[in-house]
């Protein structure tokens, strides 16, 4: 029996969407107000989903306390109240779009979760704008 467990998390972060080789005018045309050289921020919501077989001994797909701690250490502690462009190594040369952020989060979590389990991550930049990634 395959079941999906989900854990929600939250972090606040600032970022700027821009391409270094472009003029401010072109960045503004492509990224709009998100290209502000003084940055802007979001209250990100995150859902991490792990799908796998229910262990007959524990009744768990994955211990939710383990998942909670993993998200806190790998994501919340690394991203919360940070300027993604300036303070998070993965975004020194990678534009911190929601699409890139969700892939980075997935890549940070994937090695820490049983390979037999499917991992999916959904990142909400706003209540109406969100992206999902499952490694495909």
DRENPA-3360 file (N, C-alpha, C; in nm, 2 decimals, always signed):
BEGIN
1 = XXXXXXXX = +0.09/-0.12/+0.00/+0.00/+0.00/+0.00/+0.09/+0.12/+0.00 ~ +0.07/+0.21/-0.10/+0.15/+0.33/-0.12/+0.07/+0.45/-0.06 ~ +0.13/+0.53/+0.02/+0.07/+0.64/+0.08/+0.16/+0.76/+0.07 ~ +0.11/+0.88/+0.06/+0.18/+1.01/+0.05/+0.17/+1.08/+0.19 ~ +0.28/+1.12/+0.25/+0.28/+1.20/+0.37/+0.33/+1.34/+0.33 ~ +0.27/+1.44/+0.39/+0.30/+1.58/+0.35/+0.34/+1.66/+0.48 ~ +0.44/+1.74/+0.46/+0.48/+1.83/+0.57/+0.48/+1.97/+0.51 ~ +0.42/+2.07/+0.58/+0.42/+2.21/+0.54/+0.53/+2.28/+0.62;
9 = XXXXXXXX = +0.59/+2.38/+0.56/+0.69/+2.46/+0.62/+0.68/+2.60/+0.57 ~ +0.76/+2.69/+0.62/+0.75/+2.83/+0.58/+0.89/+2.90/+0.60 ~ +0.92/+2.99/+0.51/+1.04/+3.08/+0.53/+1.01/+3.21/+0.46 ~ +1.08/+3.31/+0.51/+1.08/+3.44/+0.45/+1.21/+3.47/+0.39 ~ +1.21/+3.52/+0.26/+1.34/+3.55/+0.20/+1.33/+3.66/+0.10 ~ +1.44/+3.73/+0.08/+1.45/+3.83/-0.03/+1.52/+3.78/-0.15 ~ +1.49/+3.84/-0.26/+1.57/+3.80/-0.38/+1.55/+3.91/-0.49 ~ +1.63/+3.89/-0.59/+1.62/+3.98/-0.71/+1.63/+3.89/-0.83;
17 = XXXXXXXX = +1.53/+3.90/-0.92/+1.54/+3.83/-1.05/+1.60/+3.92/-1.15 ~ +1.72/+3.87/-1.20/+1.79/+3.95/-1.31/+1.89/+3.86/-1.37 ~ +1.94/+3.90/-1.49/+2.05/+3.83/-1.56/+2.16/+3.93/-1.56 ~ +2.27/+3.90/-1.51/+2.39/+3.99/-1.49/+2.43/+4.06/-1.62 ~ +2.43/+3.99/-1.73/+2.48/+4.04/-1.85/+2.38/+4.14/-1.92 ~ +2.26/+4.15/-1.87/+2.16/+4.24/-1.93/+2.16/+4.37/-1.87 ~ +2.11/+4.47/-1.94/+2.09/+4.61/-1.89/+1.98/+4.61/-1.79 ~ +1.97/+4.71/-1.71/+1.86/+4.73/-1.62/+1.73/+4.74/-1.69;
25 = XXXXXXXX = +1.73/+4.80/-1.81/+1.61/+4.81/-1.89/+1.56/+4.67/-1.94 ~ +1.65/+4.59/-1.99/+1.61/+4.46/-2.03/+1.56/+4.37/-1.91 ~ +1.64/+4.38/-1.80/+1.59/+4.30/-1.68/+1.45/+4.35/-1.64 ~ +1.43/+4.48/-1.64/+1.29/+4.53/-1.61/+1.19/+4.48/-1.71 ~ +1.22/+4.48/-1.83/+1.13/+4.43/-1.94/+1.09/+4.28/-1.92 ~ +1.19/+4.20/-1.88/+1.17/+4.06/-1.86/+1.11/+4.02/-1.73 ~ +1.17/+4.08/-1.62/+1.14/+4.04/-1.48/+1.05/+4.14/-1.41 ~ +1.02/+4.25/-1.47/+0.93/+4.35/-1.41/+0.99/+4.40/-1.28;
33 = XXXXXXXX = +0.90/+4.43/-1.18/+0.94/+4.49/-1.06/+1.02/+4.39/-0.97 ~ +1.02/+4.26/-1.01/+1.10/+4.16/-0.94/+1.25/+4.18/-0.97 ~ +1.29/+4.27/-1.07/+1.43/+4.29/-1.10/+1.48/+4.41/-1.02 ~ +1.41/+4.46/-0.92/+1.45/+4.58/-0.84/+1.59/+4.55/-0.78 ~ +1.69/+4.64/-0.81/+1.82/+4.62/-0.76/+1.83/+4.62/-0.61 ~ +1.73/+4.67/-0.54/+1.73/+4.67/-0.40/+1.66/+4.55/-0.34 ~ +1.62/+4.46/-0.42/+1.56/+4.33/-0.39/+1.41/+4.35/-0.34 ~ +1.34/+4.24/-0.32/+1.21/+4.24/-0.27/+1.19/+4.10/-0.20;
41 = XXXXXXXX = +1.09/+4.08/-0.12/+1.08/+3.96/-0.04/+0.94/+3.89/-0.06 ~ +0.94/+3.77/-0.01/+0.82/+3.68/-0.01/+0.82/+3.60/+0.12 ~ +0.69/+3.57/+0.15/+0.67/+3.48/+0.26/+0.63/+3.35/+0.20 ~ +0.74/+3.26/+0.18/+0.72/+3.14/+0.11/+0.66/+3.03/+0.19 ~ +0.57/+2.96/+0.13/+0.51/+2.84/+0.20/+0.56/+2.72/+0.12 ~ +0.59/+2.61/+0.18/+0.65/+2.49/+0.12/+0.57/+2.37/+0.17 ~ +0.55/+2.28/+0.07/+0.49/+2.15/+0.11/+0.59/+2.04/+0.05 ~ +0.63/+1.96/+0.14/+0.72/+1.84/+0.10/+0.64/+1.72/+0.11;
49 = XXXXXXXX = +0.63/+1.64/+0.00/+0.55/+1.52/+0.00/+0.64/+1.40/-0.03 ~ +0.62/+1.30/+0.05/+0.70/+1.17/+0.04/+0.60/+1.06/+0.02 ~ +0.62/+0.98/-0.09/+0.53/+0.87/-0.12/+0.61/+0.74/-0.11 ~ +0.55/+0.65/-0.05/+0.61/+0.52/-0.04/+0.52/+0.41/+0.03 ~ +0.58/+0.29/+0.04/+0.51/+0.19/+0.11/+0.50/+0.21/+0.26 ~ +0.39/+0.18/+0.32/+0.37/+0.19/+0.46/+0.45/+0.07/+0.52 ~ +0.54/+0.11/+0.62/+0.62/+0.00/+0.69/+0.52/-0.07/+0.78 ~ +0.52/-0.21/+0.76/+0.42/-0.28/+0.84/+0.45/-0.28/+0.99;
57 = XXXXXXXX = +0.58/-0.26/+1.03/+0.62/-0.26/+1.17/+0.58/-0.13/+1.24 ~ +0.61/-0.01/+1.17/+0.59/+0.12/+1.23/+0.46/+0.18/+1.19 ~ +0.40/+0.15/+1.08/+0.29/+0.21/+1.02/+0.32/+0.34/+0.95 ~ +0.45/+0.38/+0.94/+0.49/+0.50/+0.88/+0.54/+0.47/+0.73 ~ +0.52/+0.58/+0.65/+0.59/+0.59/+0.52/+0.73/+0.64/+0.56 ~ +0.72/+0.75/+0.64/+0.84/+0.82/+0.69/+0.80/+0.89/+0.82 ~ +0.89/+0.88/+0.92/+0.86/+0.94/+1.05/+0.85/+1.09/+1.02 ~ +0.73/+1.15/+1.05/+0.71/+1.29/+1.03/+0.80/+1.38/+1.11;
65 = XXXXXXXX = +0.85/+1.34/+1.23/+0.94/+1.42/+1.31/+1.08/+1.42/+1.23 ~ +1.12/+1.31/+1.17/+1.24/+1.31/+1.09/+1.23/+1.41/+0.97 ~ +1.11/+1.40/+0.91/+1.09/+1.49/+0.79/+1.09/+1.64/+0.84 ~ +1.02/+1.67/+0.95/+1.02/+1.80/+1.00/+1.16/+1.86/+1.03 ~ +1.24/+1.77/+1.10/+1.38/+1.82/+1.13/+1.46/+1.83/+1.01 ~ +1.44/+1.75/+0.91/+1.52/+1.76/+0.78/+1.49/+1.89/+0.71 ~ +1.36/+1.92/+0.70/+1.32/+2.05/+0.64/+1.37/+2.17/+0.71 ~ +1.37/+2.16/+0.85/+1.42/+2.27/+0.92/+1.57/+2.30/+0.90;
73 = XXXXXXXX = +1.65/+2.19/+0.91/+1.79/+2.20/+0.89/+1.83/+2.24/+0.75 ~ +1.78/+2.17/+0.65/+1.82/+2.18/+0.51/+1.76/+2.30/+0.44 ~ +1.64/+2.34/+0.48/+1.57/+2.45/+0.41/+1.55/+2.57/+0.49 ~ +1.47/+2.56/+0.60/+1.44/+2.68/+0.68/+1.56/+2.75/+0.74 ~ +1.65/+2.67/+0.80/+1.77/+2.73/+0.85/+1.86/+2.80/+0.74 ~ +1.86/+2.74/+0.62/+1.94/+2.79/+0.51/+1.88/+2.91/+0.44 ~ +1.75/+2.92/+0.43/+1.68/+3.02/+0.35/+1.61/+3.13/+0.43 ~ +1.57/+3.10/+0.55/+1.48/+3.19/+0.62/+1.55/+3.32/+0.66;
81 = XXXXXXXX = +1.49/+3.43/+0.63/+1.54/+3.57/+0.66/+1.68/+3.59/+0.59 ~ +1.69/+3.53/+0.47/+1.81/+3.55/+0.40/+1.78/+3.62/+0.27 ~ +1.89/+3.68/+0.21/+1.88/+3.74/+0.08/+1.94/+3.62/-0.01 ~ +1.85/+3.56/-0.08/+1.89/+3.44/-0.16/+2.00/+3.47/-0.25 ~ +2.00/+3.58/-0.32/+2.11/+3.61/-0.42/+2.25/+3.62/-0.35 ~ +2.25/+3.68/-0.23/+2.37/+3.72/-0.16/+2.42/+3.62/-0.06 ~ +2.32/+3.55/+0.01/+2.36/+3.46/+0.12/+2.34/+3.31/+0.10 ~ +2.29/+3.27/-0.01/+2.27/+3.13/-0.03/+2.35/+3.08/-0.15;
89 = XXXXXXXX = +2.45/+3.00/-0.12/+2.55/+2.96/-0.22/+2.49/+2.91/-0.35 ~ +2.38/+2.84/-0.35/+2.32/+2.79/-0.47/+2.28/+2.90/-0.57 ~ +2.25/+3.02/-0.52/+2.20/+3.12/-0.60/+2.30/+3.23/-0.63 ~ +2.43/+3.21/-0.60/+2.53/+3.30/-0.64/+2.54/+3.32/-0.79 ~ +2.51/+3.21/-0.87/+2.51/+3.22/-1.01/+2.38/+3.17/-1.08 ~ +2.28/+3.14/-0.99/+2.16/+3.08/-1.04/+2.05/+3.18/-1.01 ~ +1.97/+3.23/-1.10/+1.86/+3.32/-1.08/+1.76/+3.26/-0.99 ~ +1.73/+3.32/-0.87/+1.64/+3.26/-0.77/+1.49/+3.27/-0.81;
97 = XXXXXXXX = +1.45/+3.23/-0.92/+1.31/+3.22/-0.96/+1.25/+3.11/-0.88 ~ +1.12/+3.11/-0.87/+1.05/+3.00/-0.79/+1.08/+2.87/-0.85 ~ +1.09/+2.86/-0.98/+1.13/+2.73/-1.05/+1.26/+2.68/-1.00 ~ +1.36/+2.77/-1.00/+1.50/+2.73/-0.96/+1.50/+2.70/-0.81 ~ +1.43/+2.78/-0.73/+1.43/+2.76/-0.58/+1.37/+2.62/-0.55 ~ +1.26/+2.58/-0.61/+1.20/+2.45/-0.58/+1.29/+2.33/-0.62 ~ +1.37/+2.35/-0.73/+1.46/+2.25/-0.77/+1.58/+2.24/-0.67 ~ +1.63/+2.35/-0.63/+1.73/+2.35/-0.53/+1.69/+2.28/-0.40;
105 = XXXXXXXX = +1.56/+2.31/-0.36/+1.51/+2.25/-0.24/+1.50/+2.10/-0.26 ~ +1.45/+2.06/-0.37/+1.44/+1.91/-0.40/+1.57/+1.85/-0.39 ~ +1.67/+1.91/-0.46/+1.81/+1.86/-0.46/+1.87/+1.85/-0.32 ~ +1.84/+1.94/-0.23/+1.89/+1.94/-0.10/+1.83/+1.82/-0.01 ~ +1.70/+1.80/-0.04/+1.63/+1.69/+0.04/+1.65/+1.55/-0.02 ~ +1.65/+1.54/-0.15/+1.65/+1.41/-0.21/+1.76/+1.31/-0.15 ~ +1.88/+1.35/-0.13/+1.98/+1.26/-0.08/+1.95/+1.21/+0.07 ~ +1.87/+1.28/+0.14/+1.84/+1.25/+0.28/+1.71/+1.17/+0.30;
113 = XXXXXXXX = +1.64/+1.13/+0.19/+1.52/+1.06/+0.20/+1.54/+0.93/+0.13 ~ +1.49/+0.82/+0.19/+1.50/+0.68/+0.13/+1.47/+0.68/-0.02 ~ +1.57/+0.63/-0.09/+1.56/+0.62/-0.24/+1.44/+0.55/-0.29 ~ +1.38/+0.46/-0.21/+1.26/+0.39/-0.25/+1.13/+0.48/-0.25 ~ +1.15/+0.60/-0.19/+1.03/+0.69/-0.18/+1.04/+0.79/-0.28 ~ +0.92/+0.83/-0.33/+0.91/+0.94/-0.43/+0.91/+1.07/-0.35 ~ +0.98/+1.17/-0.40/+0.98/+1.31/-0.33/+0.92/+1.41/-0.43 ~ +0.83/+1.49/-0.37/+0.77/+1.60/-0.45/+0.77/+1.72/-0.36;
121 = XXXXXXXX = +0.81/+1.84/-0.42/+0.81/+1.96/-0.34/+0.73/+2.07/-0.41 ~ +0.64/+2.14/-0.34/+0.56/+2.25/-0.39/+0.60/+2.37/-0.31 ~ +0.63/+2.48/-0.38/+0.67/+2.60/-0.32/+0.57/+2.71/-0.36 ~ +0.51/+2.78/-0.26/+0.42/+2.89/-0.29/+0.50/+3.02/-0.27 ~ +0.51/+3.10/-0.37/+0.56/+3.23/-0.36/+0.46/+3.33/-0.31 ~ +0.34/+3.31/-0.36/+0.22/+3.38/-0.31/+0.11/+3.27/-0.30 ~ -0.01/+3.30/-0.23/-0.11/+3.20/-0.23/-0.16/+3.16/-0.37 ~ -0.14/+3.24/-0.47/-0.19/+3.20/-0.60/-0.08/+3.16/-0.70;
129 = XXXXXXXX = +0.05/+3.19/-0.66/+0.16/+3.15/-0.75/+0.24/+3.04/-0.68 ~ +0.24/+2.92/-0.74/+0.32/+2.82/-0.68/+0.38/+2.72/-0.79 ~ +0.48/+2.66/-0.76/+0.55/+2.56/-0.85/+0.57/+2.43/-0.78 ~ +0.58/+2.32/-0.86/+0.61/+2.19/-0.80/+0.72/+2.12/-0.88 ~ +0.79/+2.04/-0.81/+0.90/+1.96/-0.87/+0.91/+1.82/-0.81 ~ +0.92/+1.72/-0.89/+0.94/+1.59/-0.84/+1.05/+1.51/-0.90 ~ +1.15/+1.59/-0.95/+1.27/+1.53/-1.00/+1.27/+1.48/-1.14 ~ +1.17/+1.51/-1.21/+1.15/+1.46/-1.35/+1.18/+1.57/-1.45;
% end
